Amino acid sequence: MNALAPLRYIPFRCLIAGRTVNALGNAFAPIALAFAVLDLTGSATDLGLVVGTRMLVNVLFLLFGGVLADRLPKHLLMVGSSLAAAATQGVVATLVLTHTATIPLLIGLAALNGMVGALAMPASAAILPQTVPADVRQQANALNRLSLNGAALLGAPLAGVVVAAAGPGVGIAVDGVAFAISALCFAPLRAVALPAAEATSRSNVLLDLRTGWSEFRSRTWLWVVVAGFCVLNAAWTGAMVVLGPLVADATIGRRGWGFVLAAETAGMIVGALIALRLRIRRLLFFGVCCCVPFGLPVLFLGIYPHLWVLVLAALVAGLTIEQFGVAWETTMQEHVPADKLARVYSYDMVGSFIAIPVGEMLVGPISGAAGVETTLIGAFLLTTLASLAMLSSRAVRTLRHELPEPGPQLVAKPVGESTA
């Protein structure tokens, strides 16, 4: 099968163009915001509060975003969210550049940014399988992630250089401009009309949420993996987003930290190239197995924070976690009905992300009491145990992936075309 077949379809090209530009700008955001807060107060606890607040609000609004995505035109949610995010990042950049930023202001803007992002995330995830035929869905997911990671690979070291040379405010401004450009890329996508029976059966938001929950809890493999990633994401994000810049400032420097993040993304690119060609019946099992080494950068950040060791560990972690990413997206799209996919994605995102702000907010006080090295080793152990717990589920180990039969390509239905 031609690995580049999804690029034949215009809606898919519009989608990945917007996401790629967005990813390029977002590569600047974590580095720029982290060092903006550290320049302001030098406190890991303050940094945890800022990034944790964004994620907390994001999680609170994700379920509502899933309902909206199954009710309204998905591309309009994506365009509106991108424009709103551009505005909030523009305000943050202005505050940082004019030296008027305060922690309460940054927390408030982070909350607003998290809300607008939540309204579009389920739509962005659920629209991809509607832009390509089913037989190239795995390749489409791999190409989508390849483009995102390629943009991040370019953006991370560039962000490190820009933040070191021009300051965090400029880095945040770049992210705001990228959001505005991505809105233009998403605009040509047309909405996918829901089947009439589904559209008329919906009475209220609670009914939609209940339907999405029933789809989510009825699949053991789904909630087991989501529960595992609840723990894994909290441990990994607290370690890498909050403690990572703190350790980097004292050891490898800000530019070096940008290269570590870039190495992780480079590993993801290699991983996506591998995933383009994989034909595995137990695709989800393979993907979860690849989660086991994901915590290596956290371990070496704690016990041996030297640049090239961290770069190598991040490279391995990126390569392996990308196998999971492609496997997970493909499995969700294959086994969940399309008209309920956005709501199920929203439950997936809430379950996976809900503990992240807790980890980000608590890791500062925990490291202050137990020490940074001990906290990082503990985070590594949590990521590894979470991966092994997911593998203990028979539903995860035995779920089968439908391999496409070799033969002529199907013609994709353009986004927005009626099924009648």
N, C-alpha and C positions, 0 to 999 in steps of 0.2 A: 504494500500500500504506500502511495506517495505521502511522505511525511508533511509536505507543504500543501496538501490538498485543501485544507480549510481556508487558505488565503485566496482561493478562487471566488469566495463569496464576499460581496461588498459589505453587508452588515457586520460580518466578522472583522473585516479590516477596519471599519469605523470604530468598532468596540475596542480592539486592541490598540489602535492609535490613541484614543482617549486615555486608556489605562496606562499606556507607556509614558505619555507626557506627564500624567499624574505621578507615576512612580519616580520619574526623574526628579520632579520637584520634592516629592516626599522623602527622597534620600537625604535631602538637606535638613528636613524638619527635626528628626530626633537629635542629630548632632548639634544643630544650631540652638534648639530650645534647651538642651541639656547644659550647654556651656553658657547660655544666656542666664539661666538660673544660678549656675555656679559662680558666674561673674558677679551676680547681684548679691548673693548671700553666702556662697560657698558651702551650703548645707545639703547633704543627701536627703534629709527629711523634707526640705522644701521642694527639691526636685521630684521626690516621690509624690508629694501632694499635687503638684501641677500635672504631671503625666497621669497620675492615678485618677484625678478628678475627670479628666477627659474620657478615660476608659470607662469609669463608673457611669457617667451620664450616657455614654455610647451604649452600654449594655442595657440601661433602663429604657431606652427608646427603640432598641432593635426589634422587639416583638411588634410594635406599632409599625415600624418600617416594613416588616414582612407582610402585614395585612395590607398596607398601602400598595406594596409592589404587586400583590395578587389582585388588587382592585383597580389600580390606575395605570396609565401608560408608564412603563418602566423607564423609558428614556427621559421622560419629563422629570421624574424624580432624580435621575442622575444629573441632568443639566442643572436643575435648581439647587441641588446639594453642592455641586462644584462651584457655582457662582457664590453661594453663601459662604463656603469654606474659603474662597478667594478673598472675600471681604473680611472675614475674621482674621485670617493670616496677615492681611494688609494692616489691620489695626495693631496686631501684635508686633509686626516689624516696625511700625511707626513708633510705638512705645519704646522698643528696645533701642532704636536708632537715636531717639531724642532723649534717652536716659531718663524717661519718666515711668518706666515699668516698675510695678510693685508686685509682690507675690499675690495679694488678693486680686489684682487686675488680671494677672496671668491665669489664675485659677478660674475666674469668671469666663474669660475668653476661651479657655480650654474646654469648659463645660459646654459653651455654645457650639464650639467646633465639633465636639463629640456628638451633640444632638443632631446636627445637620448631616454628619457622616452616617449616623445610624439610619436615617430615613432613606438612604440610597444603597447601603451595603447589600441587603437581600436582593434588591432589584438588579444590581450589577452582577451578582453571582448567578441569579436565575435566568438572566436574559441570554447568557452565552449558548446554552444548548438550542436556543431558538434561532441562532444565526447560522447553523451548519446542520447537515444531515447526521443521523445517529451513527453511521458507520465511520465517521471521522471525528467523533466526539473526543476520544482520548487524545488524538493528535491536536485537536483544537485547544484542549486544556493545556497540553504540553507547550504549544506555541504561545498561548496566552501567558503562561508563567515564564517562558523563555524571554518574551519581550519585556515583562515586568522586571525580571532579574537583570536583564541586560541594561535596562535604564538605571536600575539601582547600582549596578556595578560601575557604571560611568559616574553616577551621581555621588556615591559615597566618598571616594577619594577627592573628587572635585569639591565636595562640601567641606571636607577636612581642610583643604587648601584655602577655600574662600573664607571659612570661619576663622582660621588662623590669621589670614591676611587682612580681611575686611571687617570681621566681627560677626557675631551671631545674628544681628539684625538684618544684614544683607542676605544671609542664608534663609531666614524665614521669609523674606520678601520674594525670593526665587520660588519658594513653595507656593505662595499666593498667586504669582503669575502663572505657574503651571496649572493650578486649579482652573483659572479662567480659560486657558487654551483647551484643556480637556473638555470643558463645557461645549466649546465649539465643535469638537470632534464627536461628542455624543448626540448633538442636535440632529444630524441626519437620520438617526435611527427612528423608525416608526414603531408605534405601539403594536403589540400582538393582541388581537381581539380574543377575549375569553369566549368559550362556547356558551351559547345562550342559556342552556340549562344550568350551567354553573353560575353564571352571572345573576340569574334571577333567584337562585336558591339562597343567596346570602341575605340574612336579615339584619345582622349587626356585627360589630367588631368582636364581641365575646364569642359568638358562634364561629367566626373565622378562626379565632385563637384556639378554641376548643377542637376544631377540625385539625388544625396544624399540630396540636399537642397529641391527638390520637394517632396521626401519621408518624410522629416522632417516637412515641413510647412503644408503638407496636413493632419496632425494628430493634432487636436487641443489639445487633452490631453497631447501630447508630448511637444509641445512648451510652453504650460502654466506651466507645472511642471518645465521645464528647466529655464524659466524666473523666477519662484519663487525661485529656488535654486541658481540662480545668486545672488540674494539679500541675501538669507540665508547663503550661503557659505562665501560671503564677510564679513558679520557681524561676523559670528561665528569664522572664521579662524583668522581674525584680533584680536579678543578678546582672543582666546585661544592660538594661536601660538605666538603672539607678547606680549600681555599684561599679559597672563597667567604666563610665566616664571618670568616676572618682579614682579608681585604680590607675586608669590611663594617665590622668593628670600627674600622678606621682611616679609613674614608671615610663611608659612608652611614648607619652605625649599625645596631644590632640590629633596631630596629623597621623601618627601611628595608629590611633584608634580608628580613624577613617579607613586605613588600609585593612585593619582586621575585619571591619564590617563589609568592606569590598570583597575580601577573600571569601566570606560566607556567601555572598551573592554570586561570586564566580563559581563556587561549588554548586549553587542552585542552577546556574546555566548549564554546567556539565550534566547535572542530574536531569534537567529537562530534555537535553539532547538524547540522553539514554532512554528516558521515558517515551520519547517519540516512537521508538522502535520496539518497545517491550510488548510481548504477547504472552500474558500470564493469566491462567484461569483463576487463581486465588490472588487477585490483584490487591485487595484490601489487606490480606494477611502479609503479603510482601511489603506493602507500604508501612504497616505498623512495625514490622521487624526493623525497617530502616530508621525508626525513631530512636532506637536504643543508643546510638552514639551521638545524639543531638546535644547532649550536655557537656561534651568534651571541652568546648571553649570556656564554660563556666568553671570546670575543674581546674584548668591551667591558669585561668585568671586568678584563682585563689592560691595555688601552690607554686606556680612558676610563670609569672607574668612577663615573659620575654617576647619581643615582637614576632619573631619568625615561628616560635612555638604556637603562639596564639593564631597567627595567620594560617598555619597548617591545620590546627584543630578546627578553626572556623570553616576552612575549605571542605574538610571531611563532613562536618555537621551540615553544611549547606547542600552538599551532594546527596546525602542520605535523606534529609528531611524533604527534599524536592520529590523524591520517589513517593513519599507519603502524600504530598500535596496533590500530585496528579492522580494518584490512585483514589484519594478521597473525593475529589471533584467528580471524577468519572463514575465512581460508585454511587454517589448521591444522585447524579443526573440519570443514571440507568435504573435505579431501584425506587425512586420517588416519583409519583405522578406529576407531570409538568405543571398542572393548574394549582398544585399545592406546594410546589418546590420552594417558592420564596418564603412561605411561612415556615416550612421545615428548616430552610437555611437560617431563618431568624432564630429558631430554637437552638440550632447547632451553634450559632455565633454567641448567643447568650450563655449557653452552658460552657462553651470553650473559653469565653472571655471574662465571665463574671468574677473569677478570682484574681484576674490580673491587677485591677486597682488595689485589691487587698495586699497582694504581693508587693506592688510598687510603693504603697504607703507604709507597710510594716518593715520592709527590708532595711530602711535607714535606722529605726530604733533597734531592731534586732542586731544589726551589725555593730551598733554602738555598744550594746550590752555584751555580745558574744565575740565580737571581733570580726573584721571583714573576711579574713581567710576562712574562719570556721563557718561563717554564713554562706560563703560561696561553695564550700565543700558540701554543706547540707543541701544547698539548692541542686547541686549535681546529683546527689543521691536521690532526691525527690523526682527529678526528671527521669532517671533510670528506672526507678521503681514504678512510676506511672506507665512507662512503656511496657514493662513486663506484666503489669496488671492487665493492660489491654490484650496482650497476647494470651492471657489465661482464659479468655472467653472463647468457647467453642464456636459461637456465631461469627466471631471475627476470623477465626482460623479456617472456616469452611465455606464462607460466602463465595459464590462463583461469579465470575465476570464473563459476560457474553462476548466472545471474540467475534469480530466481524468476519464474514466469509470473503475470501478474495474474489474480486470480480469488478464489474463496472461501478463507477461512483454514482450515487444518487444525486439528484438535483435538489438543492436546498430550496425550501419555500422562503421567499423574501420576508423579512420581518415586517409584519403588518398585513400580509396578504390573508384574505379570508379563507377559512377551511371549507367553506360551502362550495 
